[in-house]
Amino acid sequence: MAKAAIRDKALEIGFDAVGFAPPELGADAQAGLAGFLSKGHHGDMGWLEAKADRRAAPTTLWPEARSVVVLACNYGPDENPLDRLEALRRDARGNISVYAQGRDYHDVIKKRLKVLARWMAETLDCQVKVFVDTAPVMEKPLAELAGLGWQGKHTNLVSTEFGSWLFLGEVYTDLTLEPDEPGDDRCGTCTNCLDICPTDAFAGPYRLDARRCISYLTIEHEGHIDREFRAAIGTRIYGCDDCLAVCPWNKFAAPTREDAFRPKEALAAPALTELAELDDPAFRRMFSKTAIKRTGRDRLIRNVMIAIGNTGNASLVPVAERALDDASPLVRAMAVWALGRLLDAAQFASLAARYSSVEMDPDVREEWQSYAGPARAARSA
């Protein structure tokens, strides 16, 4: 009775899927997390390691928890993001991951979780705590235990009803609720998500090396992006949807019905030339109430410079040149890289000579030098 009432209320307030799980993870999930961390696949995300014990055992967050209500919201796009990649590159526009084109989902989901939790506390006389992915919760294994889908080979949740397009949140409760049947893995022999990855970020099925993932590199990574990944990034300036978008189960998915998750006009296909000119106040205004804001202006413009270099459009040279004087070494270094892609050898050498006496960050100087010697000459031949 309590389960049915909770499910009905969750659907009423806007969630698209509801499931019930025990407040514990299986041995496979725990071993997967331990292996991910031991191999260093988490990269700069030290918070994953720092709170690994809480992630591996949900009751460490709240010992009184007896059940977890797992909630999901569909953020499915109107079109396949893969269909836009080439047009965005050709038109010198940035590609932002589907999940970040609308309002910050944390705000939307947390508000709904609180509404549901308050109703549960008042109606069912129970204690509750709410979590979104800013807390140390292994959401995808819990969602699988709750029957909402399964973790696909791309390590994200896959649903037979919503494909790969689900946001997740949880309500922990001291109510003892019968768990739902766990989701069955239906990936079969398909390896589309592994095969399409532009940077070969998968060490194998169900094993992601985040250090090679474009989403990690453009969002979480705080430093300079290694050269081996820059060309593969294309014009993806915030995240990557390739492994999600190629999943065959998306054929059953429907576009989101939530206006907050639909693309803001300014974020659907932003011009790289306009993004490159953003200072910090303008960045904050443009990305207010979006997930992009937390990444910060400098990292985003770093990504924009890489995208400009990948357009092959020489008309963007003046934009990259202006960025050579940016306050951020992250931006300056990638402006050099972009110019190395857009200028011929003689043009680049002339520009490098003008900057040869300028005092600069070692990483920026290294970018200049990488294009000034035999390697550049060979590339330009």
N, C-alpha and C positions, 0 to 999 in steps of 0.2 A: 504493500500500500504506500509506504513512504517513498519507495523508488519511483513508482508511477507518478506520484504527486510532484516529486522533484523534477522528473523528466518533463512533465507537462508544463511546469512553471518555467523551466529553462528554455523550452521552445517558445513559450509565450513572450519572454523578454528578449528574444532575438538570437539565441544560439541555434545552430543548425544541426548539431549532433550532440548526444549525451550518452555517457557510459559510466560504469561503476567498476572500480578496481580495488583490490586490497592495498593497504599502505606499505607494500614491500615489493621489491624487484626480484626477478629471477636471477639465477646464477649467470646466465648468458649476458644479461645487461650489465651486471657488475663486472664481469670479466672483460666485456667490451670496453667499458670506461677505463679500467685499469690498463688494458693494453694500449688504448689510445694515448693515455698520459705517459706511459713508460717509454713509448717510442717518440715522444716529443711532438706528436701530430697536432697538438693544440697550439703550437707556436707561441705568439705573444699573449694568449689568453690565460694568464696566470691564475685568474679567478677560478678557472675550471679545476686546477690542481689544488688551489688553496682550500676549496670547499668540497673536495672529492668525497669525503666521508659522508657529508650531508646528501650529496646527490645519490650515492650508492644505497642509502638507507633512509627512505622518506620519514620514518618516525623520529629521526634525529632532529628534524625541524620542529616536530611537535609530538612528543611521546604519547599523548592522549589520542592521537588519530586512530580510528578503527576502519575508516573507509575513505576512498578518494572519489569524488565526483569529477569526471573529466569532461570538459566542455569544449566544443569546437565551433568556429565560425568560418564559413566558406568565403574565400576572397578570390575566387576564380575570375580570370580576366575574360573580356569579351572576345579576344582573339588570341591565337597562339603567339607568344612572344618571339618564337623563332622566325616567324614570317616577317618580322620588322627589322631584323638585324642588318641586312644589307642596305635597306633604304635609309636607316638611321646613319650608317657610316657614310653613304653617298651624300647625304644632305648635311653632314657635319653636325649631327645632333646626338646628344647623350642618351644612352640606354640605361634606364633606372629599373631595378628589379620591381616586378609587379607589386610585391608586398609593401614597397616604400613609396608608391606613387600617390597614395591617399593619405588619410590621417594616420598618426601613429597608432598602431593597433593596440599597443599596451594600454593606452588611455581608454580606448573604446571597450576593450574586453574587461579591464579591471573594474570599470564602472558597472558592467553587467554582472560580473562575479559578485560584487558587493551587494547588488540588489538581490541576487539569488541567495547569497549567504544570510543576509538579514531576514529574508522570508523564511529560510530554513530554521534559523534560530528562534524566530517568533512562533512559527507554526508547528514545528516539530520538537520544540524545547530541547535543542541541542547546542553544542559548541561548534564553532566553525573557524577556519582560517582560509584566506584566499591567496593564490599564487599565480603569477604569470612568469614568463621566462627570465625575468630579472632576478628571480630567486633561484637557489640551487636545487632545482627540481628536474629530474630526467623525464621530461614531458612525453616524449615519443614512446619510450617503453611503457609508461603508465597508460597512454592512449591505446597501445596495442593490448595490454592486459584488460582494458575496459571495453574492448571489442570495436573500437572506432576504425580500425584498419590494421596495418602492419608496417613495420619499418622496412622500406624497400632497399634494394641494393645501393641506392644513392643515399641511404641512411635517414631519409626523411619519411614521414608518415604517408602511406598510400591508402586511399579509401576507394571502395568499389562504387561509391556514390558521388564523391567529390574529387576523385583523382588525387593529385599532389598539392591541392590548394586549400589547406586548412590551418588556421590559427588555433592555438590551444591555450587553455587555462584550467585551473583546478580549484576545487573547494575541498579542503580536508575537513572531516567531521568526526566527532566521537560517536556518531551513530554506527551501529553494525548493520551494514547493508550487503545483501548477497551480491558478489561480483558477477559481472556479465561474462559470457564466454569470450576468451581472448580471440583476437583476430588471427586468421590463418594467412600465412605468407603465400601470396598468389603471383609472385614474380616469375615463377617457372624458369625457363631457360633464357628469358629475355635479358639482354645486357645493353639495351639502348642508352640508359643513363650513364653507364660506364664508358661506352664507346664515344659518346658525343662530347665528353668533357674537353674543353679546349686546352687545358693545362695538365691533363693526365693526373688529376688529383686523387684518384682512387687507387689505393694499394691493392685492392681486390674487391669482390662483392661485399657490401656491408662494411667496408673499411675505407674511411676518408682520411687523407692527409691534409688537414686544413691549411698547412703552410703552402700548398700548391693551388688552393681553391680561390677562384676569382672573388667570390663573396668575402672570404676572409681577407684577401689581399687589399680589396678596395674599401672595406668597412672596418675591420678589426686591426689590421696591421698598421703600426704607428710610424714605421720608418720608410726608407726608400724601398721600392719594389724591385726585386731582382730582374736583371735584363732578360733572363730566359722566359719570363712570363709576359713581358710588356706587349709584344706583338699580338699574342693570343688574347689579350684583354679586349682588343678591338676598341669599340666606343662604349664599352660597359663602364660607366662611371660610378655606379653604386650597385654592387651585387651582380648576380648572374642567375638566370632561370633555366639554363639549357637542360640540366639533368631532370628538372621538374617537368618542363614543357614537353619533353620527348616521351614521357611515360604513356604507354598505350591506354592505361586506365583513365586518362583524361577524357577519353571519348564519351564517358558517362557523366562528366562534370558539367555543371551549368554555371553561367556567370553569377557573381555575387549579387545578392539583393540588397546589400547594405551600401547606402550612398557614401558613408565615410570611407569605405575601402575602394571606391572607384577613383580613377586617376584624377588628380587636380590638373587643370589645363596646363599650368606652368610646368608640371612634372612629367607629362606624358611623353614629350619629345623635346626637351630643352635644347636650345641652340648652344653649341660649345663656345661660340664667340661671346655670347652674353654671360655664360657662367664664368668664363675666364676673367671677366672684369669685376667680379664680385669682391668687395672688401668684406670685413667681418660683419659690420652692421647690416649690409645688404644681404649677406648669406643668412643671417639670423632672421631677417624679415621674410625672405623667400621660403625658408624651410621651417618656419615656426609651426609647431604642432605636427611635425612629421618625424619619422624615424631617422631621417638623414641628419637632423640637427645635431645629434649626439656625436657624430663622426667629426664634426668641426670643419671650419672653412679650409684650412691648409691641406688636409688630407683629400678633401673633395677636389680642390683645384689641382693637386698633384695628379689625381685620376683624370681630370679634364685635359691636362697637358699630354698625358699618355694617349688619350683618345684623339687629340688633335694630331699627334704624330702618326696615328694609325689611319687617318682619313686619306692620306696621300694627296691632300688638297693644298697646293702651294699658296693659294690665296690667304691661308691662315698663318703664314709666316709672320706678318706684323703682330698678330695676337700673341704668338709664342715669344717673339722678341721682347715685347713689353713685359712679359713675365720673367725675363732674365733679371729684372731689377726688383722682383717681388721680395717682401720681407722674409718669406719662409724659404729655407734651403730646400725643403721638400719640393716646393714649386719650381724654384730656380733650376734644380737638377733635372727635373722632368721637362722643363722648357728647353734645356740643352738637348735632351734626347729627342724631343719632338722636332727641333730644328735640324738635327742630324738626319732625320727621316725625310724632311721636306726640302732641304737644300741640296744642291749638288756639291761636290768636293771643293770646288773653287770658292763658291759662295760661303760655305761653312768655314773654310780656312780664313777668309777675309773677316768674317764675323769673330772668329776665335782670336784673331790678332788684335782686334779692338778691345777684347776683354782680357788679354794676356797679363796685363799689369794690375788687374783688379784683385784686391784681397777677397778671398772667398772661402767658404766652407770646404773642407777636404773632399766631401762627397760630390760637391758641385764641380770642383776642379777635376776630379776623376772622370766625371761625365765628359767634360771638354776633352780631356786627354784620350779618352776611349775612341773618339772620332777623329783625332788629329794624326794618328799614325798609320801604319801599314794596314791595320784591320779596316779602316774606313776606305783607304785607297782600293783595297781589294773588293770591298762591297760596292763601290761606285763604278768599278771597271765594267 
